[in-house]
Amino acid sequence: MNMKPSFCPRWPEMSAFLTRVEDAIARTEALPAATRRAIFTEFTPARIRAEAAALAARAAAGEAMPLFGTLISVKDLYDEAGQVTGAGSRLLAERGSVAAVDAVVVARLRRAGALMFGRTSMSEFAYSGVGLNPHHGTPESALAAGVIPGGSSSGAAVSVALGLCDAALGTDTGGSLRIPAAANGLWGLKPSADLIDATGIFPLAGTFDSAGAMAGTEALLRQVTEVMAGAPLDAPAPGRLRLGLPTGAFTEGLSPEVATLFAAETARIAALGHEIVPVEMAEIGAGIGLNKIIVAAEALAIHHADLDRLETVGDPRVLSRIRFALTLTPGALDAALTERARLVALFEARMQGLDALLVPTLMQLPPMIAAVEADFDALNAAMLRNTSLVNLVDGCAVALPTPGAEPRWSMTMLVGRKGADAALLAAARAIA
């Protein structure tokens, strides 16, 4: 691995990169085996070292790579050439189908100089907001022992929050980037659904799926997202923001702890000079049941032929959610999609004149893993309540760390209309 070229002015930078990779590998290998397995479905140091060496050689040749030195973990939904895409399931892992090529966004990140640092565990088929996985184990939040990591991008968030890597690839169908970001104190962006090419990413429900990332800072999150999208997300620093404070959705039924945090956040942001105005969202809040219908029906279309096999090798909680679609009456999916389209248009209308909505990421603090195992349906629904409303209305949203929260949960979320990703990140910088 001694690649030091005598003429290369970037050798100190490359040497530091290779040293850092070795340190990250060592810290990952030092984790208890069960913990490492709960975070990573695949972690092969030899593969990582070989890819790091290839990146260093590219740098030595003078190639410009904006993400050179950035370690990024890969959710087990993304194809990587030569790897099995298991989607957190025994079903796909046992089939062992090896990807021939990288997912589009993985290829873009590699071209930009990022190092793919292991494949991360997740809720089976990305169908949960809490992050439980009976096959690999469930990692704890990096912020609090015994607390859920958030799902479905559970291992992704924990890999960043533990400092094993800089950023993580995830997906978001109902909150699967923002919930784990909240539970681990990270920045998590649910981009507009069509911002990032999903080719090579195993789907859950195409109507709602969004590919995105989590990171420890807004700057890195934006940089990684730009590479994933193949387009800049620069927006001028905003002046005085006009933020909507929803009634009838997002802010109803908050736990006392979250209500206190959100009241303090609202006051803090207003004190920065931003305007906060009420906006009625009751019709949108009442539409949350549409997500259950649409996601279940689209997941059933993917997995229908495997229902019997999933009885044996699947997560029964996930299988139950897929089987819900079998109870739907004829026409239920079309009716749900029609009503969803109406609510998307309504949301666009209600957002006129607003830079974003200001809402809590979650309606309650992340619960203990044991509590979720005992009452999955209720607590999973609670974790998904606020985040899934954004997918319902086809918006974009960012979760960001909340000052004053202890632990420092990312309980603050800004929500924007579809296509407003750059302006939304600029607004988040303004209030962070």
C-alpha positions in Angstrom: 0.0 0.0 0.0 3.1 2.2 -0.2 2.1 4.5 -3.1 4.1 7.6 -2.2 5.2 9.3 -5.5 8.2 11.5 -5.0 6.8 14.3 -7.1 3.3 14.4 -5.8 2.4 17.6 -3.9 -0.8 16.0 -2.5 1.0 13.2 -0.8 0.5 14.6 2.8 -3.2 14.8 2.0 -3.3 11.3 0.7 -1.3 10.0 3.6 -3.7 11.6 6.0 -6.6 10.0 4.2 -5.1 6.5 4.3 -4.3 6.9 8.0 -7.8 8.1 8.6 -9.3 5.1 6.8 -7.2 2.7 8.9 -8.4 4.5 12.1 -12.0 4.2 11.0 -11.5 0.5 10.2 -9.8 -0.1 13.5 -12.6 1.6 15.5 -15.3 -0.4 13.6 -13.5 -3.6 14.2 -13.1 -2.8 17.9 -16.9 -2.7 18.3 -18.5 -5.8 19.9 -19.3 -8.3 17.1 -23.1 -8.0 17.8 -23.0 -4.2 17.6 -21.0 -4.2 14.4 -23.4 -6.7 12.9 -26.4 -4.5 13.9 -24.8 -1.5 12.2 -23.3 -3.2 9.1 -24.7 -5.9 6.9 -21.3 -6.1 5.1 -18.0 -4.7 6.4 -14.9 -5.9 4.6 -11.7 -4.1 5.5 -9.8 -5.5 2.5 -12.4 -4.1 0.1 -12.3 -0.7 1.8 -8.5 -0.6 1.8 -8.3 -1.5 -1.9 -10.8 1.2 -2.8 -9.0 3.7 -0.6 -5.7 2.9 -2.4 -7.4 3.3 -5.8 -8.7 6.7 -4.7 -5.2 7.8 -3.5 -3.8 6.7 -6.8 -6.3 8.9 -8.6 -5.4 11.8 -6.4 -1.7 11.2 -7.1 -2.5 11.4 -10.8 -4.0 14.9 -10.3 -7.6 14.0 -10.7 -10.0 16.6 -9.2 -12.3 14.9 -6.7 -14.5 17.2 -4.6 -15.4 14.5 -2.1 -11.8 13.0 -1.8 -11.3 11.8 1.7 -15.0 11.5 2.5 -16.1 8.2 4.1 -19.8 7.3 3.2 -21.7 4.2 4.4 -24.2 2.7 2.0 -27.7 1.6 3.0 -28.3 -2.0 2.0 -30.8 -0.9 -0.6 -28.2 0.6 -2.9 -26.5 -1.6 -5.5 -22.7 -1.7 -5.4 -21.0 -3.7 -8.1 -20.0 -7.1 -6.8 -22.2 -6.9 -3.7 -25.5 -8.4 -2.7 -28.3 -5.9 -2.2 -30.2 -7.5 0.7 -32.5 -4.7 1.7 -32.2 -5.7 5.3 -33.9 -9.1 4.5 -33.0 -12.7 4.7 -35.0 -13.3 1.6 -32.8 -11.3 -0.7 -29.5 -12.0 1.2 -30.1 -15.7 0.8 -30.8 -15.4 -2.9 -27.4 -13.8 -3.2 -28.0 -11.9 -6.4 -24.8 -9.8 -6.9 -25.2 -6.4 -8.5 -23.4 -6.0 -11.8 -23.0 -2.2 -11.6 -23.2 0.5 -9.0 -26.4 2.4 -8.4 -26.3 5.7 -10.3 -25.7 7.8 -7.1 -23.0 5.4 -5.8 -21.2 5.7 -9.1 -21.4 9.5 -8.9 -20.1 9.6 -5.4 -17.2 7.3 -6.3 -16.3 9.5 -9.3 -16.3 12.5 -6.9 -13.7 10.7 -4.7 -15.9 9.4 -1.8 -15.0 6.1 -0.2 -17.9 3.7 0.3 -17.4 2.5 3.9 -19.5 -0.6 4.4 -23.1 -1.5 3.8 -25.5 -0.6 6.6 -28.3 -2.5 8.3 -31.9 -1.3 8.0 -35.5 -2.2 8.7 -36.4 -5.1 6.4 -37.4 -3.6 2.9 -37.2 -0.1 4.5 -40.7 -0.7 6.0 -40.5 0.8 9.5 -39.8 4.1 11.2 -38.1 2.7 14.3 -35.3 0.6 12.9 -35.9 -2.9 14.4 -34.3 -5.8 12.5 -34.6 -9.4 13.8 -32.0 -10.7 11.3 -29.0 -8.5 12.0 -30.0 -7.0 15.4 -31.1 -3.5 16.2 -28.3 -0.9 16.9 -28.9 1.6 19.7 -29.0 5.3 19.1 -25.5 6.8 19.4 -27.0 9.4 21.8 -28.7 7.2 24.4 -28.3 3.6 25.5 -31.2 1.3 24.7 -33.0 3.9 22.5 -34.1 3.1 19.0 -31.8 4.2 16.2 -34.8 5.3 14.1 -35.6 3.7 10.8 -35.5 2.5 8.3 -31.9 3.9 7.7 -30.8 2.7 11.2 -27.3 1.5 10.7 -26.7 4.5 8.3 -27.4 7.0 11.0 -25.5 5.2 13.8 -22.4 4.8 11.5 -22.2 8.6 11.2 -23.1 9.4 14.8 -20.4 7.1 16.1 -17.9 8.9 13.9 -17.1 5.8 11.9 -17.8 7.7 8.6 -18.7 11.2 7.6 -22.0 10.7 5.8 -24.4 7.9 5.0 -26.7 7.0 2.1 -30.3 6.3 3.0 -33.8 6.5 1.6 -37.0 8.2 2.8 -40.5 6.8 2.1 -42.1 8.1 5.2 -39.3 9.5 7.3 -36.5 6.9 7.0 -33.8 9.6 6.7 -35.2 12.2 9.1 -36.3 9.8 11.9 -32.8 8.3 12.3 -31.2 11.7 11.9 -33.5 12.9 14.8 -32.6 9.9 17.0 -28.8 10.4 16.4 -28.4 14.2 16.4 -27.6 14.5 12.7 -28.6 16.5 9.7 -31.0 14.5 7.4 -32.5 15.6 4.1 -35.6 14.1 2.5 -35.1 15.6 -1.0 -37.8 16.3 -3.5 -38.7 12.8 -4.8 -37.4 13.3 -8.3 -34.2 15.2 -7.4 -32.0 12.1 -7.2 -31.9 9.2 -9.8 -33.1 6.1 -8.0 -31.7 3.7 -10.6 -30.1 0.8 -8.8 -31.9 1.4 -5.5 -34.3 -1.4 -4.3 -37.8 0.3 -3.9 -40.4 0.2 -1.2 -43.1 2.4 -2.7 -42.3 4.4 -5.8 -44.9 7.0 -5.1 -43.1 8.2 -2.0 -39.5 6.9 -2.2 -36.7 9.5 -2.0 -33.0 8.8 -2.0 -30.8 11.0 0.2 -28.2 11.3 2.8 -27.4 12.1 6.5 -24.3 13.9 7.8 -23.0 15.7 10.8 -23.1 19.1 9.2 -25.3 21.0 6.8 -22.3 21.8 4.6 -21.3 18.2 4.1 -25.0 17.1 3.7 -25.4 19.7 0.9 -22.2 18.7 -0.8 -23.0 15.0 -0.8 -26.5 15.7 -2.0 -25.3 17.9 -4.8 -23.1 15.0 -6.1 -25.9 12.5 -5.7 -28.2 14.9 -7.7 -25.7 15.9 -10.2 -26.7 19.5 -9.7 -25.8 22.4 -7.4 -28.0 23.2 -4.5 -26.7 26.7 -3.8 -29.1 29.4 -2.8 -28.4 32.9 -1.5 -28.5 33.4 2.3 -32.1 34.4 3.1 -33.0 37.6 4.9 -35.9 37.5 7.2 -37.6 34.1 6.8 -41.4 33.7 6.8 -42.0 30.4 8.4 -45.4 28.7 8.7 -46.5 27.2 12.1 -49.1 24.6 11.2 -52.3 24.0 13.0 -54.3 20.8 12.5 -51.2 18.8 11.5 -47.6 18.3 12.7 -48.1 20.2 16.0 -51.0 18.2 17.4 -50.7 15.7 20.2 -47.0 16.4 21.0 -45.5 14.7 24.1 -44.8 17.2 26.9 -41.0 16.9 26.3 -41.3 17.7 22.5 -43.9 20.4 23.2 -41.4 22.1 25.5 -38.5 21.7 23.1 -40.6 23.0 20.1 -41.9 26.0 22.1 -38.3 26.9 22.9 -37.2 26.5 19.3 -40.0 28.6 18.0 -39.1 31.4 20.4 -35.4 31.1 19.6 -36.0 31.3 15.9 -38.4 34.3 16.3 -35.7 36.0 18.4 -33.3 35.7 15.4 -35.7 38.0 13.6 -37.7 35.5 11.5 -41.4 35.8 11.1 -43.6 32.9 12.2 -47.2 32.8 11.1 -50.0 30.3 11.6 -51.1 28.2 8.6 -54.0 25.8 8.6 -53.1 22.2 7.7 -55.9 20.2 9.2 -57.0 18.6 5.8 -53.4 17.4 5.3 -53.2 16.0 8.8 -56.4 14.1 8.2 -54.9 12.5 5.1 -52.2 10.5 6.9 -54.0 7.2 6.4 -53.5 7.5 2.7 -49.8 6.7 3.2 -50.6 3.3 4.7 -52.8 2.4 1.8 -50.4 3.5 -1.0 -47.2 2.1 0.6 -48.8 -1.2 1.4 -50.3 -1.6 -2.0 -47.0 -0.8 -3.8 -45.0 -3.0 -1.5 -47.4 -5.9 -2.1 -46.9 -5.4 -5.8 -43.1 -6.0 -5.3 -43.3 -8.9 -2.8 -46.6 -10.6 -3.7 -44.9 -13.7 -5.1 -42.8 -14.1 -2.0 -45.4 -13.9 0.7 -45.3 -17.6 1.6 -41.5 -17.6 1.8 -41.6 -14.4 4.0 -43.8 -16.3 6.5 -40.6 -18.3 7.2 -37.7 -15.9 6.7 -39.3 -12.4 7.0 -39.8 -10.0 9.8 -43.4 -10.6 10.9 -44.0 -6.9 11.6 -43.1 -6.0 8.1 -45.0 -8.9 6.5 -48.1 -7.8 8.4 -47.8 -4.3 7.0 -47.4 -5.7 3.4 -50.4 -8.0 4.0 -52.6 -5.1 4.9 -52.9 -4.4 1.2 -54.7 -7.7 0.8 -57.6 -6.3 2.9 -58.1 -3.2 0.6 -61.3 -3.0 -1.5 -61.1 -2.8 -5.3 -60.4 0.8 -6.2 -58.9 1.8 -2.8 -55.5 2.5 -4.2 -56.8 4.6 -7.1 -59.0 6.6 -4.7 -56.0 7.1 -2.3 -53.8 8.3 -5.2 -56.5 10.7 -6.3 -57.0 12.2 -2.8 -53.3 12.4 -2.4 -53.0 14.5 -5.6 -55.7 16.9 -4.2 -53.7 17.3 -1.0 -50.4 17.9 -2.9 -52.2 20.8 -4.7 -53.7 22.0 -1.4 -50.2 22.0 0.2 -48.8 24.0 -2.7 -51.5 26.6 -2.2 -51.1 26.8 1.6 -47.3 27.3 1.1 -47.7 30.4 -1.0 -45.8 33.3 0.6 -43.9 31.0 3.0 -40.3 30.0 2.9 -40.9 26.8 4.8 -42.9 25.2 7.6 -41.4 25.0 11.1 -42.4 21.7 12.8 -41.1 19.1 15.2 -39.4 16.2 13.5 -41.1 13.7 15.8 -44.2 14.0 18.0 -42.4 12.3 20.9 -38.9 11.6 21.9 -37.3 8.3 20.5 -38.5 5.5 22.7 -36.6 2.5 24.1 -36.0 -0.5 21.8 -37.8 -2.7 24.4 -40.8 -0.5 24.4 -41.1 -0.6 20.6 -40.7 -4.4 20.6 -43.6 -4.6 23.0 -45.9 -2.1 21.2 -44.6 -1.9 17.6 -47.7 -0.7 15.8 -48.4 2.3 18.1 -44.9 3.5 18.5 -43.9 3.0 14.8 -46.9 5.1 13.8 -46.0 7.8 16.3 -42.4 8.0 14.9 -43.7 8.3 11.4 -46.6 10.7 12.0 -44.9 14.1 11.2 -42.3 12.9 8.7 -44.7 10.9 6.6 -47.0 13.9 6.1 -44.1 15.5 4.0 -44.0 12.4 1.7 -47.8 12.6 1.5 -47.7 16.2 0.1 -44.7 15.5 -2.1 -42.5 18.0 -0.3 -38.9 18.2 0.8 -37.7 18.5 4.4 -34.6 18.7 6.5 -34.1 17.6 10.1 -31.4 19.5 12.0 -29.9 19.3 15.5 -32.0 21.1 18.2 -30.1 23.5 20.5 -31.1 22.8 24.1 -32.2 19.2 23.5 -30.5 16.8 25.9 -29.4 14.5 24.4 -29.0 16.7 21.3 -31.8 15.2 19.3 -32.5 16.6 15.8 -36.1 17.5 16.7 -36.3 20.6 14.5 -37.6 20.1 10.9 -38.2 22.6 8.1 -40.6 21.5 5.3 -40.7 23.0 1.8 -42.6 22.5 -1.4 -41.3 20.1 -4.1 -38.3 21.6 -5.9 -37.3 24.0 -3.1 -34.4 21.9 -1.8 -31.7 24.5 -2.2 -33.8 27.3 -0.6 -34.8 24.9 2.2 -31.1 24.1 3.0 -30.4 27.8 3.0 -33.2 28.5 5.4 -31.9 25.7 7.7 -28.5 27.3 7.7 -30.1 30.6 8.7 -31.8 29.1 11.8 -29.2 26.5 12.9 
